[in-house]
């Protein structure tokens, strides 16, 4: 089961997805709210934290969560504060009950990762792609529009058209034809 523990938070934060199962994982920790309390309200323990990228709104609660549950954080770049274990492009990681393919998708930030499981057809898109063809900002440090377009196309080429669910870094998850939202993001990113 996938739950956004940041739902209803009124401060600036990313979404933070708690995925329970064989390996209970928090995908991004969000910031500026009691992530530990919200995780504890749902599950007894946490096995790992997986980071889509290290912008402060996605990792603000990272150290608190790691300390509370005694877990390591997995992400693309162990040179980034708080990231303990590197995940490489093309590597498979267990999230909940499913194996997810890690996709290195820079353009919004150099260490950005998306995670895709083809069996349940679920994508964790971080800040690369959003609902209705939205896409990540490229005006921040490490942002690059050309690279972002390449990353969106990489995701588009990897996921199946039958994609059932896209969990994004901000805003609502997409459960109605999310593949179309990725196509729209690819087109929209080229127009600006």
PyMOL commands that set and color helices and strands:
alter all, ss='L'
color gray80, all
select helices_A, chain A and resi 35-40+56-59+62-69+131-133+145-158+178-191
alter helices_A, ss='H'
color red, helices_A
select strands_A, chain A and resi 2-4+17-19+25-27+48-50+73-75+85-86+92-95+98-104+113-117+122-126+165-168
alter strands_A, ss='S'
color yellow, strands_A
deselect
rebuild
show_as cartoon
